[in-house]
């Protein structure tokens, strides 16, 4: 894991610099804000659902490198997935970033999400990494209140 740290940091910085699916979506079927009052991360998540499938997903707003890159990676992973598949990704991601720092990470199973395993060492950053994911889960549940990490 430690040997991959530089690679992981590079991936996070790349997604922060050039976030994927970073745009407003005027024809979204669901739109929800997520806010982390601790550090000021504030994103709007847009979903286009077709039945049970996420046809498109995007986000706009501002935040730290961890929150923006997490949102970027999340959008690339959930596009084309069913709601249940997206919820399963959320559960796996949440479990990984909230587990003890010395807990093993199955990098093959975690795939691209493994780049965020290092967040576990910085508890205050866990909320940054999970903000977009909690917002996604609430949007999939049809909620309309702003999602807050506090």
C-alpha positions in Angstrom: 0.0 0.0 0.0 2.7 2.5 1.0 4.5 1.8 -2.3 1.4 2.9 -4.2 1.0 6.2 -2.2 2.8 8.4 -4.8 0.7 6.9 -7.6 -2.5 7.4 -5.6 -1.6 11.0 -4.9 -1.0 11.5 -8.6 -4.4 10.1 -9.5 -6.2 12.3 -6.9 -4.3 15.4 -8.1 -5.2 14.6 -11.8 -8.9 14.2 -11.0 -8.8 17.4 -9.0 -7.1 19.3 -11.9 -9.3 17.8 -14.6 -12.4 16.5 -13.0 -14.5 14.1 -15.0 -18.2 14.9 -15.5 -17.8 18.4 -14.0 -20.7 20.2 -15.5 -24.2 21.2 -14.8 -27.0 19.1 -16.2 -30.1 21.1 -17.1 -32.2 18.0 -17.9 -31.2 16.1 -14.8 -34.0 14.0 -13.3 -32.6 14.6 -9.8 -30.4 17.4 -8.5 -29.1 17.6 -4.9 -26.6 19.8 -3.0 -24.0 18.4 -0.7 -22.2 20.6 1.8 -19.3 20.0 4.2 -19.4 23.0 6.6 -16.1 21.9 8.2 -14.0 22.8 5.2 -16.5 24.5 2.8 -16.8 21.8 0.2 -20.0 22.5 -1.7 -21.2 20.5 -4.7 -24.4 20.0 -6.6 -24.9 16.5 -8.0 -27.0 15.9 -11.1 -28.5 12.5 -12.0 -30.3 11.4 -15.1 -32.1 8.1 -14.2 -33.7 5.9 -16.8 -35.8 3.5 -14.7 -33.3 1.9 -12.4 -30.2 2.8 -14.4 -28.0 5.9 -13.9 -27.8 7.1 -17.5 -25.8 10.2 -16.7 -24.2 11.8 -13.6 -22.3 15.0 -13.2 -21.4 17.6 -10.5 -20.5 21.2 -10.1 -19.3 23.4 -7.3 -16.1 23.8 -5.4 -14.1 21.8 -2.8 -10.7 20.5 -1.8 -8.7 18.1 -3.9 -10.0 15.1 -2.0 -13.6 16.0 -2.3 -13.4 17.0 -6.0 -11.4 14.0 -7.0 -13.7 11.6 -5.1 -16.7 13.1 -6.9 -14.9 12.8 -10.2 -14.0 9.2 -9.7 -17.5 8.4 -8.4 -19.2 9.8 -11.5 -17.0 7.6 -13.7 -17.8 4.5 -11.7 -21.6 4.9 -11.3 -22.5 6.0 -14.8 -24.4 3.1 -16.5 -24.8 1.3 -13.2 -28.1 0.3 -11.6 -29.2 2.0 -8.4 -28.4 -1.2 -6.4 -24.9 -1.4 -8.0 -24.2 2.3 -7.1 -25.4 1.6 -3.6 -23.1 -1.4 -3.3 -20.2 0.8 -4.5 -21.1 3.4 -1.9 -21.1 0.7 0.8 -17.7 -0.6 -0.3 -16.2 2.8 -0.5 -17.6 3.9 2.9 -16.3 0.8 4.5 -12.8 1.2 3.1 -12.4 4.9 4.1 -13.8 4.4 7.6 -11.9 1.3 8.4 -8.8 1.5 10.7 -5.7 2.9 8.9 -3.9 -0.4 9.3 -6.8 -2.6 7.9 -5.9 -4.4 4.7 -7.3 -3.0 1.5 -8.1 -5.5 -1.3 -6.8 -3.3 -4.1 -8.0 -5.6 -6.8 -11.6 -5.5 -5.4 -11.5 -1.8 -4.6 -10.2 -0.9 -8.1 -9.9 2.8 -8.8 -11.4 3.5 -5.3 -8.2 2.2 -3.7 -6.6 5.6 -4.3 -8.7 7.0 -1.4 -7.6 4.3 1.1 -5.0 6.8 2.5 -7.8 9.1 3.6 -8.3 6.7 6.6 -5.1 8.1 8.1 -6.7 11.6 8.2 -10.1 11.3 9.9 -11.1 14.9 9.2 -10.7 14.2 5.4 -13.1 11.2 5.4 -16.0 13.7 5.2 -14.3 15.3 2.2 -14.0 12.0 0.5 -17.5 10.8 1.2 -19.4 14.0 0.6 -20.3 13.3 -3.0 -21.1 9.7 -2.2 -23.5 10.6 0.6 -25.1 13.1 -1.8 -25.4 10.4 -4.5 -27.1 8.0 -2.0 -29.6 10.7 -0.9 -30.3 11.6 -4.5 -30.9 8.0 -5.3 -33.3 7.8 -2.3 -35.2 10.8 -3.8 -34.4 13.1 -0.9 -34.4 16.9 -1.5 -32.7 18.4 1.5 -29.2 19.6 1.3 -26.8 16.8 2.4 -24.5 17.9 5.1 -21.5 16.0 6.6 -22.3 17.5 10.0 
